[in-house]
Amino acid sequence: MQSSPAELLSEQPETDVEVVLAWHDGDARAAIETLLEDCRHLRQQLALTEASSSAGFTRGWRPTYER
């Protein structure tokens, strides 16, 4: 049975990369696929937020896709 992310974090791993790999039982390809899916989802959420909020609502700040 897999541990939950909270349980993995409580074990004090050295890096976030180790947490992600541990969650995927060491399968780097599965970890990358999951992270890319998360990125895609968050970009969609950002696009929805950008479309539904005005510049006045955010005091001039506008969300962008670039870091």
Distance bins in CASP14 RR format, pairs under 12 A and 6 or more apart:
PFRMAT RR
TARGET T0000
AUTHOR 0000-0000-0000
RMODE 2
METHOD distances of the structure
MODEL  1
1 7 0 0 0 0 0 1 0 0 0 0 0
1 25 0 0 0 0 0 1 0 0 0 0 0
2 8 0 0 0 0 1 0 0 0 0 0 0
2 22 0 0 0 0 1 0 0 0 0 0 0
2 23 1 0 0 1 0 0 0 0 0 0 0
2 24 0 0 0 0 1 0 0 0 0 0 0
2 25 1 0 0 1 0 0 0 0 0 0 0
2 26 0 0 0 0 0 1 0 0 0 0 0
2 27 0 0 0 0 0 1 0 0 0 0 0
2 30 0 0 0 0 0 1 0 0 0 0 0
3 9 0 0 0 0 1 0 0 0 0 0 0
3 10 0 0 0 0 1 0 0 0 0 0 0
3 11 0 0 0 0 1 0 0 0 0 0 0
3 13 0 0 0 0 0 1 0 0 0 0 0
3 19 0 0 0 0 0 1 0 0 0 0 0
3 22 1 0 0 1 0 0 0 0 0 0 0
3 23 1 0 0 1 0 0 0 0 0 0 0
3 24 0 0 0 0 0 1 0 0 0 0 0
3 25 0 0 0 0 0 1 0 0 0 0 0
4 10 0 0 0 0 1 0 0 0 0 0 0
4 11 0 0 0 0 0 1 0 0 0 0 0
4 19 0 0 0 0 0 1 0 0 0 0 0
4 22 0 0 0 0 0 1 0 0 0 0 0
4 23 0 0 0 0 1 0 0 0 0 0 0
5 11 0 0 0 0 0 1 0 0 0 0 0
5 13 0 0 0 0 0 1 0 0 0 0 0
5 16 0 0 0 0 0 1 0 0 0 0 0
5 19 1 0 0 1 0 0 0 0 0 0 0
5 20 0 0 0 0 1 0 0 0 0 0 0
5 22 0 0 0 0 1 0 0 0 0 0 0
5 23 1 0 0 1 0 0 0 0 0 0 0
5 24 0 0 0 0 0 1 0 0 0 0 0
5 34 0 0 0 0 0 1 0 0 0 0 0
6 19 0 0 0 0 0 1 0 0 0 0 0
6 23 0 0 0 0 0 1 0 0 0 0 0
7 13 0 0 0 0 0 1 0 0 0 0 0
7 19 0 0 0 0 0 1 0 0 0 0 0
7 22 0 0 0 0 1 0 0 0 0 0 0
7 23 0 0 0 0 0 1 0 0 0 0 0
8 15 0 0 0 0 0 1 0 0 0 0 0
8 16 0 0 0 0 0 1 0 0 0 0 0
8 17 0 0 0 0 0 1 0 0 0 0 0
8 18 0 0 0 0 1 0 0 0 0 0 0
8 19 1 0 1 0 0 0 0 0 0 0 0
8 20 0 0 0 0 1 0 0 0 0 0 0
8 21 0 0 0 0 1 0 0 0 0 0 0
8 22 1 0 1 0 0 0 0 0 0 0 0
8 23 1 0 0 1 0 0 0 0 0 0 0
8 24 0 0 0 0 0 1 0 0 0 0 0
8 25 0 0 0 0 0 1 0 0 0 0 0
9 15 0 0 0 0 0 1 0 0 0 0 0
9 16 0 0 0 0 1 0 0 0 0 0 0
9 18 0 0 0 0 0 1 0 0 0 0 0
9 19 1 0 0 1 0 0 0 0 0 0 0
9 20 0 0 0 0 0 1 0 0 0 0 0
9 22 0 0 0 0 1 0 0 0 0 0 0
9 23 0 0 0 0 0 1 0 0 0 0 0
10 19 0 0 0 0 0 1 0 0 0 0 0
11 18 0 0 0 0 1 0 0 0 0 0 0
11 19 0 0 0 0 1 0 0 0 0 0 0
11 22 0 0 0 0 1 0 0 0 0 0 0
11 23 0 0 0 0 0 1 0 0 0 0 0
12 18 0 0 0 0 0 1 0 0 0 0 0
12 19 0 0 0 0 0 1 0 0 0 0 0
12 22 0 0 0 0 0 1 0 0 0 0 0
13 19 1 0 1 0 0 0 0 0 0 0 0
13 20 0 0 0 0 1 0 0 0 0 0 0
13 21 0 0 0 0 1 0 0 0 0 0 0
13 22 1 0 0 1 0 0 0 0 0 0 0
13 23 0 0 0 0 0 1 0 0 0 0 0
14 21 0 0 0 0 0 1 0 0 0 0 0
14 22 0 0 0 0 0 1 0 0 0 0 0
15 21 0 0 0 0 1 0 0 0 0 0 0
15 22 0 0 0 0 0 1 0 0 0 0 0
16 22 0 0 0 0 0 1 0 0 0 0 0
16 23 0 0 0 0 0 1 0 0 0 0 0
16 31 0 0 0 0 0 1 0 0 0 0 0
16 35 0 0 0 0 0 1 0 0 0 0 0
17 23 0 0 0 0 0 1 0 0 0 0 0
17 24 0 0 0 0 0 1 0 0 0 0 0
17 26 0 0 0 0 0 1 0 0 0 0 0
17 28 0 0 0 0 1 0 0 0 0 0 0
17 31 0 0 0 0 1 0 0 0 0 0 0
17 32 0 0 0 0 0 1 0 0 0 0 0
17 35 0 0 0 0 0 1 0 0 0 0 0
18 24 0 0 0 0 0 1 0 0 0 0 0
18 26 0 0 0 0 1 0 0 0 0 0 0
18 28 0 0 0 0 0 1 0 0 0 0 0
18 31 0 0 0 0 0 1 0 0 0 0 0
19 26 0 0 0 0 0 1 0 0 0 0 0
19 31 0 0 0 0 1 0 0 0 0 0 0
19 35 0 0 0 0 0 1 0 0 0 0 0
20 26 0 0 0 0 1 0 0 0 0 0 0
20 27 0 0 0 0 0 1 0 0 0 0 0
20 28 0 0 0 0 1 0 0 0 0 0 0
20 29 0 0 0 0 0 1 0 0 0 0 0
20 30 0 0 0 0 1 0 0 0 0 0 0
20 31 1 0 1 0 0 0 0 0 0 0 0
20 32 0 0 0 0 1 0 0 0 0 0 0
20 33 0 0 0 0 0 1 0 0 0 0 0
20 34 1 0 0 1 0 0 0 0 0 0 0
20 35 1 0 0 1 0 0 0 0 0 0 0
20 36 0 0 0 0 0 1 0 0 0 0 0
20 38 0 0 0 0 0 1 0 0 0 0 0
21 27 1 0 0 1 0 0 0 0 0 0 0
21 28 1 0 0 1 0 0 0 0 0 0 0
21 29 0 0 0 0 0 1 0 0 0 0 0
21 30 0 0 0 0 1 0 0 0 0 0 0
21 31 1 0 1 0 0 0 0 0 0 0 0
21 32 0 0 0 0 0 1 0 0 0 0 0
21 34 0 0 0 0 0 1 0 0 0 0 0
21 35 0 0 0 0 0 1 0 0 0 0 0
22 28 0 0 0 0 0 1 0 0 0 0 0
22 30 0 0 0 0 0 1 0 0 0 0 0
22 31 0 0 0 0 1 0 0 0 0 0 0
23 30 0 0 0 0 1 0 0 0 0 0 0
23 31 1 0 0 1 0 0 0 0 0 0 0
23 34 0 0 0 0 1 0 0 0 0 0 0
23 35 0 0 0 0 0 1 0 0 0 0 0
23 38 0 0 0 0 0 1 0 0 0 0 0
24 30 1 0 1 0 0 0 0 0 0 0 0
24 31 1 0 1 0 0 0 0 0 0 0 0
24 32 0 0 0 0 1 0 0 0 0 0 0
24 33 0 0 0 0 1 0 0 0 0 0 0
24 34 1 0 0 1 0 0 0 0 0 0 0
24 35 0 0 0 0 1 0 0 0 0 0 0
25 31 0 0 0 0 1 0 0 0 0 0 0
26 32 0 0 0 0 0 1 0 0 0 0 0
27 33 0 0 0 0 1 0 0 0 0 0 0
27 34 0 0 0 0 1 0 0 0 0 0 0
28 34 0 0 0 0 0 1 0 0 0 0 0
28 35 0 0 0 0 0 1 0 0 0 0 0
29 35 0 0 0 0 0 1 0 0 0 0 0
29 36 0 0 0 0 0 1 0 0 0 0 0
30 36 0 0 0 0 0 1 0 0 0 0 0
30 37 0 0 0 0 0 1 0 0 0 0 0
31 37 0 0 0 0 0 1 0 0 0 0 0
31 38 0 0 0 0 0 1 0 0 0 0 0
32 38 0 0 0 0 0 1 0 0 0 0 0
32 39 0 0 0 0 0 1 0 0 0 0 0
33 39 0 0 0 0 0 1 0 0 0 0 0
33 40 0 0 0 0 0 1 0 0 0 0 0
34 40 0 0 0 0 0 1 0 0 0 0 0
34 41 0 0 0 0 0 1 0 0 0 0 0
35 41 0 0 0 0 0 1 0 0 0 0 0
35 42 0 0 0 0 0 1 0 0 0 0 0
36 42 0 0 0 0 0 1 0 0 0 0 0
36 43 0 0 0 0 0 1 0 0 0 0 0
37 43 0 0 0 0 0 1 0 0 0 0 0
37 44 0 0 0 0 0 1 0 0 0 0 0
38 44 0 0 0 0 0 1 0 0 0 0 0
38 45 0 0 0 0 0 1 0 0 0 0 0
39 45 0 0 0 0 0 1 0 0 0 0 0
39 46 0 0 0 0 0 1 0 0 0 0 0
39 65 0 0 0 0 0 1 0 0 0 0 0
39 67 0 0 0 0 0 1 0 0 0 0 0
40 46 0 0 0 0 0 1 0 0 0 0 0
40 47 0 0 0 0 0 1 0 0 0 0 0
40 65 0 0 0 0 0 1 0 0 0 0 0
41 47 0 0 0 0 0 1 0 0 0 0 0
41 48 0 0 0 0 0 1 0 0 0 0 0
42 48 0 0 0 0 0 1 0 0 0 0 0
42 49 0 0 0 0 0 1 0 0 0 0 0
42 63 0 0 0 0 0 1 0 0 0 0 0
42 65 0 0 0 0 0 1 0 0 0 0 0
43 49 0 0 0 0 0 1 0 0 0 0 0
43 50 0 0 0 0 0 1 0 0 0 0 0
43 63 0 0 0 0 0 1 0 0 0 0 0
43 64 0 0 0 0 0 1 0 0 0 0 0
43 65 1 0 0 1 0 0 0 0 0 0 0
43 66 0 0 0 0 0 1 0 0 0 0 0
44 50 0 0 0 0 0 1 0 0 0 0 0
44 51 0 0 0 0 0 1 0 0 0 0 0
44 65 0 0 0 0 0 1 0 0 0 0 0
45 51 0 0 0 0 0 1 0 0 0 0 0
45 52 0 0 0 0 0 1 0 0 0 0 0
45 63 0 0 0 0 1 0 0 0 0 0 0
45 65 0 0 0 0 0 1 0 0 0 0 0
46 52 0 0 0 0 0 1 0 0 0 0 0
46 53 0 0 0 0 0 1 0 0 0 0 0
46 62 0 0 0 0 0 1 0 0 0 0 0
46 63 1 0 1 0 0 0 0 0 0 0 0
46 64 0 0 0 0 1 0 0 0 0 0 0
46 65 1 0 0 1 0 0 0 0 0 0 0
46 66 0 0 0 0 0 1 0 0 0 0 0
47 53 0 0 0 0 0 1 0 0 0 0 0
47 63 0 0 0 0 1 0 0 0 0 0 0
47 64 0 0 0 0 0 1 0 0 0 0 0
47 65 0 0 0 0 1 0 0 0 0 0 0
48 63 0 0 0 0 1 0 0 0 0 0 0
49 57 0 0 0 0 0 1 0 0 0 0 0
49 58 0 0 0 0 1 0 0 0 0 0 0
49 61 0 0 0 0 0 1 0 0 0 0 0
49 62 0 0 0 0 1 0 0 0 0 0 0
49 63 1 0 1 0 0 0 0 0 0 0 0
49 64 0 0 0 0 0 1 0 0 0 0 0
49 65 0 0 0 0 0 1 0 0 0 0 0
50 57 0 0 0 0 0 1 0 0 0 0 0
50 58 0 0 0 0 1 0 0 0 0 0 0
50 61 0 0 0 0 0 1 0 0 0 0 0
50 62 1 0 0 1 0 0 0 0 0 0 0
50 63 1 0 1 0 0 0 0 0 0 0 0
50 64 0 0 0 0 1 0 0 0 0 0 0
50 65 0 0 0 0 1 0 0 0 0 0 0
51 62 0 0 0 0 0 1 0 0 0 0 0
51 63 0 0 0 0 1 0 0 0 0 0 0
52 58 0 0 0 0 0 1 0 0 0 0 0
52 63 0 0 0 0 0 1 0 0 0 0 0
53 59 0 0 0 0 0 1 0 0 0 0 0
53 60 0 0 0 0 0 1 0 0 0 0 0
53 61 0 0 0 0 1 0 0 0 0 0 0
53 62 0 0 0 0 1 0 0 0 0 0 0
53 63 1 0 0 1 0 0 0 0 0 0 0
54 60 0 0 0 0 1 0 0 0 0 0 0
54 61 0 0 0 0 0 1 0 0 0 0 0
54 62 0 0 0 0 1 0 0 0 0 0 0
55 61 1 0 0 1 0 0 0 0 0 0 0
55 62 1 0 0 1 0 0 0 0 0 0 0
55 63 0 0 0 0 0 1 0 0 0 0 0
56 62 0 0 0 0 1 0 0 0 0 0 0
57 63 0 0 0 0 0 1 0 0 0 0 0
END
